[in-house]
């Protein structure tokens, strides 16, 4: 990976912003991802994220922390937070903004235990493919202290396959419809494409049951998105 995401965050942090990140998937056209949005404060976060932050308790792991906005809010509330991300640039920015405990690390390499594990901004994305969900859930479960919880959000993107007649053109012989190829570019450079998973709630709940996790729906958003609590 070229870490174009991290470079974009660093440019914004250092006052060198000139253009936003451009994203697309194999089923959607190019779209701007405003870098300023990744530096938002609590009042500008979606209700799902606000709810998750309110439910966070004890020692917290912020997975895929990005610029550290969630971690900073929790720190200000007096909570102990560890923020991890695979992007070196993101971790550098989070650290510069004041996140006290940060580390460049993949979630599967994490071994500490926590009272709350946060996976926000489509947290199921890091699972990549439906076939890997159980592996990730088992590992996340191993990171929980007694009475610990996982707060995770995602979206059911079935609506993206709807035709004008209200039917769906999902290929039943293809992979799960939430498995996408995700493309990112910044300042004319293209990142290595990656797998990204949007998981509907019922599929998440079923996957949780197979690894001994309870899964409850906490809140539904305005556009097929939801927040779930696993414990």
N, C-alpha and C positions, 0 to 999 in steps of 0.2 A: 504494500500500500504506500502511496505517496504522501498520505496525510494532508490532502488538500483541505479537508474539514478543519484540521488543526491550524493550518496556515491561515485560513480565512478568519478564524477566531483571533489568532495572534495579530493579524493586520488590523482588525477592528479594535482590539485592545490597545494597540500602539498608535492609534490615530491615523492609520493608513488605509482606511476603508475607501473603496472606489466602486465596487460592484458586489452584488450578492452571489450566493451559491446557486447553481442551477441543478435541479434534480429531475429525474424521470424514471419510469419503470417500463417493463416490457408491455404493460397494458395502459400506460398513460403518457401524455405528451410532456414536454419540458415545462418546468414551473420554477419560479424563483423561491428560494428559501431565504427570507430576510435575515441577515446575520444579527441585526439588532434584536430580533425576537429571541435569540439564544442568550441574550443578556437581560431578559425581562425580570422585573421584580414580582413579588407575590400578587399584587393587585392586577397585574396584566397576564397572569397565568390562567389557563382554562379551569373551569370548576372542578374537573376531574383531578387535576394536579393539586389544586388547593385542598380538596378533600383528602387526598393521599397524604399531604404534608400535615394536615390536622390529625390524622390517624397515626402518623409515625411516632414511635415511642422508644425509650431506652437507647441502646447503642444501635446506630444505623449505618447500613452500607448503601451508598448511592451508586448504582451500577450504570455505566454510560453517562457519567456526570456532565459531560460537555463543558460548558464554561463555568459550571458550578453554581448556577442560580438556586437550585433546590437545596444544595448543601449549605449555602450561605444563609438562607432563610432559617434552616433548622439550627445552625450554629448560633444565630442571633436569639433563638428561643432557649439557648442553654443546653442543647442536646449534643451528644458526642457522635460525630459523623466521620466515616471514612468514605472518600470519594475515589472511584476508580474509572478508568477509561482506557481503551486501547490506543487512543490518539495522544501522542506526546505533546502536540501543540495545545490540545484541550487541557491537559493536566497542567501545563505551564501557565495557561491563562487562569485556570481555577486557583492555582497557588498564588498568582499575582493579585487576584481579586480578594484573597484573604481566606480561602479554604485551608484549614490547618493541617488536615491529614489527607494527603492525596498520593496516588500511586498509578503509574502506567501498568495496567494489569488486565488480563482477560478474566472474565468471571469464573471460568473453569479452573483457573490457577489460584483462586482465592481460597484460603484455608481458615481464616479467623471465623468466629461465630458472632452473631448479632441478634438483637431483639426484633429489628425490622430490616428487611431488605427491600429497597425501592428500585423498581424498574419502570421508568416513566417515559413519555413521548414514544408510544408504541413499544413498550418493554418487551413484548414477545418477538420483536424483530430480530433480536440477537440469537434466537433459537434457529434461525435461518430456514429450516425445513421441518415439515411435520414429523418426519422420521427421527428428528433429533430432540423433540420436545421432552420426551421422557428422560433422556440423559440429562438435560439441563434442569428439569424439575427435581430429579433425584439429588443433583449437586446442590441446588438452592436449598433443598430441605436439610441437607447436611450442615448448612451454614447457620441454621436457626438454633438459638438458645431455647430452653424450656419456655413454652407459651409464646414463642416467637411467631412472626408473621411476614408474609411476602405481599407487598402491594404492587400490583402490575396493571398496566392499561394496554388496550389494543382496540382494534376496530374490526367489524365484520364487513369486509369489502365486497360482499356478494352483489351489492347494488351496482358496482362498476360493470357488471356483466349483464345488466338488465337491458332488454330491447324496448322498442317503442310500444310494443303490445303488452308490456308487463311481464313477459317471459324472460328466461335466463338462457344465455348461450354458453353455459359452462360445459366444457368437454369432460364427460364422465370418465374418459379413458386417460385423461391427463393427470398431472399432480394436483394436490389440493389447491383450490382456487386462491388461497391466501399466500401461496408461495410466489414471490416476485423476484425478478432481477432488478436490482437497484443501481442506478447510474448517477454519478455526481461529477460536476465539472466546476472549475473556478479559475477565472482569469485565463480562459482559453485552454486550460489543461484538464485532461480527463482522468478521473480516478479509476482504479481497477474495479470493474463491476463486482457487486457482492449480492449474496442471497439475503433476502429480508422477508420475514414472516408476519403476516397479519392473521390473527387467530380469533375465530368467533368464540363467544363465551361457552357455548355448549361443548365444543371440541376441547377447549381448555379444561372445563370441569371434568370431562371424561378422562382426559390425560392425567389430571390431578388424582382422581380416584384410583388409577392404576398404580400410582407410586405412594399411596397412603397420605395424601394431602386433602384436606377439606377445601372447597372453593366456593366462596359466596360472592354474589353480585352486590357491590357496594353502591354504585351509581352509574346511570346511563347518561351519555352526553347527547348533544343535539344532532349528531350526524353518524349514527351507527357505532359510536365509540362507547367504551365502558371501562370502569375501574373494578378490579376484583381483589379480594383479600384471600390469600391462601394461608392455611395454618395446619 
